[in-house]
């Protein structure tokens, strides 16, 4: 499932893994990138119309924190498609959306959130394994990382088409990292995101949660959900403190 995600690291020598090697998982939108433009939404809308012929919109859908597959399902339902037609069309719609986004995605290097460019190489120097857990479809997520100049930092990712919830994706990413021998069962795992759903996913996956107030939700709306750590942005992320 993840084979295509690890090509950048496939030729690395085998290393004995320290049981303390941490797995650090990041959401994308609002966490690594913000205000990245309408191209993602437009690709979803165009994909539905290309595959089904139905005009669909994200306008009435609260897309923040949701998986692309769920968003597409709600879009098609709102456009009048029946459940059986939605299930039949969804794989082709997801594939088409990824194609369209790859064609339209702009340069995102100026959309990187504060602290991200400094944090990612620092985590690698500290021995962390870095991955993605995101509601984006896989090629949309990797395209964003490529256009933002961040892709080389990430060993793996778990994406919208791979599971039904973010918590399931987080568990999947940890299993993959263990299967590759990058971490052990005792390794600490951290999930970083900007939304309530990221906090819930970390709790569901039994990971430490770090919430950042760089997305659509202000700090005050994140506080009641009690993440383990709440930061204004990733400039103040301290791995030693999070793992203490």
Phi, psi and omega in degrees: 000322184258004191306318184288348184273349190247015187300326183295340186243005189294331184264008180289146179294151177290133182236140174292127187270130173288137181297343179269359181303118184274150171255121181244117185248135184241137161289165180259291190288121182090347181247304175266324182230152173214153182051053184271010173097174185275003191295324178296308179301317181296324179293320177296314182295315180294325180296317178300314182292320180299320186274319187255342185083357181269138175279119184233154182221154174266001190304319184264010185251127178283086192286339183300129177080002183260159175277143181304322180297322178291318179300313180297320179298314179294323178298314182292324177296316179295332179279357175101005180283145178281161185302319181294322179291323179296313180299320181292324185275337191304314180301318180291323178295316179297318179296318180293321179299320180292322176298312183296320181293321178300329180280334189249346186299127180277180171293125184249013185296334179271001181257007180287134182293155181304134175089345186294314183296329178278325186289315187300309177295329177295319177297320178296319178296331179277002175089010182284152169262127187247133179218177179246141166227110192215155175281355177290148166296154192302310183287335173292315179298313181291326176297318177301316180295321179296312183288341176270353181076026185246351193301323187297344182280344191255130178273330187205170177203153174237128194232173191305320185282356185265346183200177184262338180221162176295324177299318177298319179295320179298315178297322179297318179297318179295318178299319179295316179298323177291317181297327179282349181082015180279329178226171176246174178298333181273353183295136176291148179231140183230135176244123184249126180203174184249003189234158175305321181296331176290320177297314179298320180296318178298317180296316180298322182271002181059046176244161174284138183253133173238119178256139177239140184268048179250005180257210183281341182264130176288163181307320184298330179278342178274329184307311184298343182269001168053058170296159178296325177221141178231120185240150174293320175198179188281000174295335182259012178288129180233108184299318181300319180292318181295325183270353184297000000 
